[in-house]
Amino acid sequence: MKILLAVDQSDAALAMIDAVLGRRGWFRDAPEFHLAYVHPPIPLGFATRHVSEELVERYYREETASVLGPAQARLMASGETCLVHGLVGDPAEALVHLARAQGIDLLCVAPHGRSAVANAVLGSVATKLARISPVPVMFVR
């Protein structure tokens, strides 16, 4: 089973990893873990007027490593390995694209628990994933 763990910089994301690791026994075979962080896009036209495209790409790589580092360390401390994915774009759409491309069986996310009004105004990655994901989505609080 391939499990995609969608991670951001929140404590909730790390707690989600702990919760999923604690449920490894749910699965017949040892899961193959994938970690993903989706960076919001920087408008390249604007950015490259001030810095090179290479510098923007380096920023994405460094930011991704910074965000995924603690999550990857948590998995490794529990004896698991993982594939890491740094993505850029709309979080829900990028995660769905990755899930399809990697043959993911389960997508795990940690919703941030905003109110219904906040979700209506700001939108919710978790809500959008529930609507558009071709694979089951497990929400872990």
Salt bridges, closest charged atoms under 4 A:
ASP8 OD2 - HIS112 NE2 2.58
ASP18 OD2 - ARG74 NH1 2.63
ASP29 OD2 - ARG28 NE 3.60
GLU32 OE2 - HIS34 NE2 2.65
GLU62 OE2 - ARG58 NE 3.32
GLU80 OE2 - ARG24 NH1 2.87
ASP90 OD2 - LYS128 NZ 3.22
GLU93 OE2 - LYS128 NZ 2.92
